[in-house]
Amino acid sequence: MSIAKAGKQVISTDGAPAALGPYSQAVRAGNTLYVSGQIGLVPGTKDFASEGVEGQTEQVMKNLGAILEAAGGSYKSVVKTTILLADMGDFATVNGIYGRFFPEEPPARATFAVKTLPLNAKVEIEAIALLE
């Protein structure tokens, strides 16, 4: 079966920052949505929402939400996320903000500390969602 027959669809929205490289904001394959890692850039700019991890995490979650919505989903559609942190000392702060977006039946998740993130971001989050 070809990829086209499997239903591969690139998802793009102005409600989230444009990709920084040769990748898509998200790709839908059948009923599964793969959302590329999002950092705390304000859509339409190359500026972070904040220098702090709190503001960046809020913006990351808004960016994820915009992509999910563009694909016909929502935070409730998310089944798995991966969080990348520049400093594991920010775990509790990021966890608190992240948790507000998944108050019930949160997705499975992995969290890693990494040496450096794109544009020296403090947090990056990717997601996998199931759509109707």
WOTAHU-V593238 format. One record per residue. SS is DSSP state (hx for helix, st for strand, lp for the rest). OMEGA is omega in whole degrees, 0 to 359 (none if undefined). D_FIRST is the distance of its C-alpha to the first C-alpha in Angstrom with 2 decimals. Layout:
ss->SS omega->OMEGA d_first->D_FIRST
ss->SS omega->OMEGA d_first->D_FIRST
This chain:
ss->lp omega->179 d_first->0.00
ss->lp omega->178 d_first->3.79
ss->hx omega->180 d_first->6.62
ss->hx omega->180 d_first->8.25
ss->hx omega->179 d_first->6.28
ss->hx omega->176 d_first->6.71
ss->lp omega->177 d_first->10.20
ss->st omega->181 d_first->11.63
ss->st omega->176 d_first->15.23
ss->st omega->179 d_first->18.22
ss->st omega->179 d_first->21.34
ss->lp omega->178 d_first->24.74
ss->lp omega->174 d_first->28.23
ss->lp omega->180 d_first->31.76
ss->lp omega->178 d_first->32.79
ss->lp omega->180 d_first->31.75
ss->lp omega->175 d_first->32.51
ss->lp omega->178 d_first->30.38
ss->lp omega->180 d_first->28.43
ss->lp omega->183 d_first->30.80
ss->lp omega->182 d_first->28.36
ss->lp omega->176 d_first->24.95
ss->lp omega->180 d_first->23.02
ss->lp omega->174 d_first->22.26
ss->lp omega->178 d_first->24.41
ss->st omega->175 d_first->21.40
ss->st omega->174 d_first->17.64
ss->st omega->176 d_first->16.10
ss->st omega->186 d_first->12.68
ss->lp omega->179 d_first->12.50
ss->lp omega->182 d_first->16.09
ss->st omega->178 d_first->16.84
ss->st omega->177 d_first->18.95
ss->st omega->182 d_first->19.81
ss->st omega->178 d_first->23.20
ss->st omega->179 d_first->24.52
ss->st omega->180 d_first->27.98
ss->st omega->173 d_first->30.69
ss->lp omega->189 d_first->34.26
ss->lp omega->176 d_first->37.32
ss->st omega->175 d_first->37.35
ss->lp omega->180 d_first->38.55
ss->lp omega->178 d_first->36.01
ss->lp omega->179 d_first->37.07
ss->lp omega->171 d_first->39.23
ss->lp omega->184 d_first->39.16
ss->lp omega->173 d_first->41.63
ss->st omega->177 d_first->41.38
ss->lp omega->183 d_first->42.51
ss->lp omega->171 d_first->45.06
ss->lp omega->183 d_first->46.18
ss->lp omega->181 d_first->46.23
ss->hx omega->180 d_first->43.48
ss->hx omega->181 d_first->44.23
ss->hx omega->178 d_first->43.57
ss->hx omega->180 d_first->40.52
ss->hx omega->176 d_first->39.00
ss->hx omega->182 d_first->39.76
ss->hx omega->176 d_first->38.06
ss->hx omega->182 d_first->34.98
ss->hx omega->176 d_first->34.63
ss->hx omega->179 d_first->35.22
ss->hx omega->177 d_first->32.55
ss->hx omega->180 d_first->30.02
ss->hx omega->180 d_first->31.17
ss->hx omega->179 d_first->30.73
ss->hx omega->177 d_first->27.12
ss->hx omega->180 d_first->26.41
ss->hx omega->179 d_first->28.19
ss->hx omega->180 d_first->26.34
ss->lp omega->181 d_first->23.06
ss->lp omega->181 d_first->24.76
ss->lp omega->179 d_first->25.72
ss->lp omega->177 d_first->28.93
ss->hx omega->179 d_first->30.43
ss->hx omega->180 d_first->30.05
ss->hx omega->187 d_first->26.23
ss->st omega->180 d_first->26.42
ss->st omega->182 d_first->25.66
ss->st omega->173 d_first->26.20
ss->st omega->171 d_first->28.13
ss->st omega->178 d_first->29.38
ss->st omega->176 d_first->32.79
ss->st omega->182 d_first->34.12
ss->st omega->174 d_first->37.89
ss->lp omega->181 d_first->40.16
ss->lp omega->181 d_first->42.91
ss->hx omega->174 d_first->42.51
ss->hx omega->178 d_first->45.88
ss->hx omega->185 d_first->44.10
ss->hx omega->184 d_first->42.10
ss->hx omega->180 d_first->44.39
ss->hx omega->180 d_first->44.52
ss->hx omega->181 d_first->40.77
ss->hx omega->180 d_first->40.27
ss->hx omega->180 d_first->42.78
ss->hx omega->179 d_first->41.19
ss->hx omega->183 d_first->37.61
ss->hx omega->178 d_first->38.85
ss->hx omega->181 d_first->40.14
ss->hx omega->179 d_first->36.62
ss->lp omega->186 d_first->35.47
ss->lp omega->180 d_first->38.60
ss->lp omega->178 d_first->36.95
ss->lp omega->181 d_first->34.17
ss->lp omega->180 d_first->33.36
ss->lp omega->169 d_first->30.02
ss->st omega->186 d_first->29.68
ss->st omega->169 d_first->30.81
ss->st omega->178 d_first->31.67
ss->st omega->181 d_first->34.42
ss->st omega->168 d_first->35.25
ss->st omega->180 d_first->38.08
ss->lp omega->183 d_first->37.15
ss->lp omega->183 d_first->39.46
ss->lp omega->175 d_first->38.54
ss->lp omega->179 d_first->36.17
ss->hx omega->179 d_first->35.28
ss->hx omega->182 d_first->38.45
ss->hx omega->175 d_first->40.35
ss->lp omega->178 d_first->38.99
ss->lp omega->182 d_first->40.31
ss->st omega->173 d_first->37.18
ss->st omega->180 d_first->33.41
ss->st omega->173 d_first->31.07
ss->st omega->183 d_first->27.28
ss->st omega->170 d_first->25.53
ss->st omega->182 d_first->22.49
ss->st omega->173 d_first->22.56
ss->st omega->182 d_first->20.99
ss->lp omega->176 d_first->20.98
ss->lp omega->none d_first->21.31
